């Protein structure tokens, strides 16, 4: 469009502003998406001065000078800005097609009529830059560098004409950068991977335009994004990770996209969501386990078929790409990179930490550039208060310390670069004696006690009194010291009325050897889930499902643990398949069937396990039915019915589980043994007609 043509387009734009029905309509809904509650400025989650990231004062000063110059130039023109560019972009977005051709027109109009760039819609407060950023996913035709360059050039032309537009907020309180991360998705858009390369290029153009506004935006974890309502509010980094699909390409375009966002504020990798406490690394590890599980999926028939091999290869690539993103987020900005050291420093979730430690055990013996072992970082980490819901609870430190000492106990006897033993570092931080891992470090190397000045540390004598009477009697009364707690405090904690699921989960991981803590933890999770909404159940399941499965694996011969664990998984069944929670990849289904096999004589275990399988299949459909059958779930259910013919609840839940599993004709199921199954169903129907007759009749029809 030439300058003459662009002037002719003004008539249409003015007509739209005046409400002419023949002109393309512009509504506030199409002009700006509702994404975040209005708040002009929010205190950043991370300390701006502590980040070596995007805040560059000299660059900001230069750009502020540039803005002042631009404003002076524009103020010399008397005519007000009009909506030509904004209207052109809105019309292109409404077309829902390939809009790559609009960017050269935008660039030309910026040169011909720069006042158009300054226009801000009076209702939505959207600028042309807001709308342009919201259209980054409308470029299905951008298949080469020239097309991508055209999009980025359009964004840069708008920024050049109005440098202040990078920090202008629309009526929803959003700067343009927000819409490059949460754009309008065109109708019928596929999950094409090219969009992530385009988004990354647009972000690279936007970030330098206003470092301070960009940093402030990337430091928040209270932003409302579109999409899944269960997400609530979160950080831009978390939302970006949540929104990317399984990436089957190599190299991965999603990696470059996440890299740009992470570099803007690397500290956000450790920041939890405000409402559900989930963290970026926890989300990624759930995704990684799901993808890895799918890469080893067993299919009926010949598993060497090309389609099976292709499926497995595809998900191996996806899992590898997800792991590369995990490593990207763990990698420090400078210096030596050791994954175990970094996993301790950024507070990895328990299951991810265990995976990293087990697959990189050699790093436990190595010091980093600062002269620290992983145990030194765990020992010197600060404890968190119960009220701090955005951090892992205090018991998390015990879990970390125990994981490291289990693989390399000698670390307790190795001093850091300043000559301090891990015990000294742990006592200095004021951790709990048991919950903070201090006792674990002491047990591994008691001789380190000689390094500690008892006059300057809290109640250490009292903590030691029941361990080593000789040592404690030789120590003068301490006026200050560590926080004294007892081994049974974890059981007391999980029974509190105000306990949060994060505290329950932390206590379970830290005391996985204690069946009492595991049993009471599962009871607490069931209690929290039973009275919760579906959204709250999904929040609980994010961290609770792995903890419950870990309890079942740690105590396979404890029927009380298995019973309570099955019940807690049943109460969380509605979360399966949401936010990367997977009852398959986590091992939950296999653990339930394993409990049935190990405790065939316990009717309560059989009842709870059958009920859990029924609810999981009810939510997950044919896929979950296939998984139950693949781990011998059919046989386990029939054995439960046969072993407890006179127990009403076993018969009721067993029939319900069989009905759920056989509900889906497309599921890959074995044939039920007719003679055995029929007699069991007849018995259930005759023994307990009100509870079993309906399910039994349906199953008998299916057998016929």
C-alpha angles and dihedrals in degrees: 000000000000126000091263092051091047090056090052088054089062091079091062093046092051091046090054092049089051093050100255104172093210092062122081106277121244117201130181088241092060095039097058134007121235102243115138136022112260111268119140096209132009125193108256117248093225128050108262095208091054096059121092087194129094103338104103110164098196092053091047091051092050092050093047088055089050090052092051090053092048092049091050090051094048094046090060089068113081101201116088120241117265134210102252097118095038091049092049091052093047091051091049091049091049089055089069091208139099107315100179089116093062095067097070087050091051091051091049093049091049088058096042100042111013092174088073088069091063095057116120119187109245093222106036096024086222118154125205087260092057091054094042091053091049089058099060091110093052093081105092088147094059097105100139140044092260092060093046090048089053092055093047091045089056091052091047092049090056091048092048092052093047113015090178091062090082089071100035115116126217125218090280092057094251129138117216091259089069092064093052087063096036104029131167106273111221116237112269093012115162124220090258112172095220090077091070092058089050093048091050091051092049092049091051088055094047102044099067092047092078115000095183096052090044092050092047091051094048091048094062128095097180101078122128113219130188123253125051109036090206090070096073111180125339144147124289089247093054093046092049090052091045093050100050115095129224102296112221095173129100117237091032117234090198090063092062091048094051090044092062092051094045093049090055090067116355092184092073092077088081097045120106127218111262097232107034103020093231117149132209094249092049091053091048094049092052088051092047093052091048093050093045090050090052090050088062097040115144117225130199114261126007109004092194091071113125093243092054093046090047092050092051094045091049094054093043087059090047092050091048091051091050091050090051089056090050090053090046090056092046096047113102121234092247141359132038119343119219112167098209093049091049093046088059093046096051097043102246116204112262099254093047091047091053091050092050093047093047094048095042102035092142090068091064089076097048130087121220129225090285092055095250133134118212088257091059090058091048092048095050097044114118120247119242128228121242089245091059099093093169095067134058110270122254094267089065090077092057090052092050093047092048092049091053095044092047090062099034114015092168088073089081089068096050119093124218126240090284093052096254122139119225090252091058091048092049094049091048092059095056096240125168114270095236105011093046094051095246093125091050091054092045092051090052094052116007092172089075087075089081089069094059123092101219093199092068100044132074128258093321090142091057091048091051097043096091093043106048117009092183093053095044094049090057093054121087119235109285120225096193134020153118122336109268117224136157136239091249094055091093092060090047091049097053090052095056115116092228097045116135122221090244090061092047092049092046092051091049094052092044093050101034090139091061112083091194093060090045093050094046090044091055090048090052092050091050090049093050093046097044094063096037133100119248090260092052091047089056090051090052093047094056091079103010100064095063091045093052093047089049089053090053092050093046094050109030092152097051107093093190091057092046093048095050092042092054090050093051091049089051091054090051097046094109089065094063110119095014123114091353093303105146126183087195103048092040090056093241097132093046090048092052092051089045090055090052092051094047096046105034091145095055109088095194093055089049092049095049093043094050090048091051093050091048093053095043092053091043089058099035101041127197095350093057091044089056091050092050090052092046092059093049094264093145092058092045092054093048090048090052091053091047096046096050109033093153099047109097099203094048090051093046096047093040092055090045091052092049091049091051095048094048093045095093118068092192094056116108099246134158119237115268114240098253100205095050096039096047094054092048092051093047090052092050091048094049096041098046110017098168093051104033111021098088096048092041093053092050091049093047089054090051091051090055 
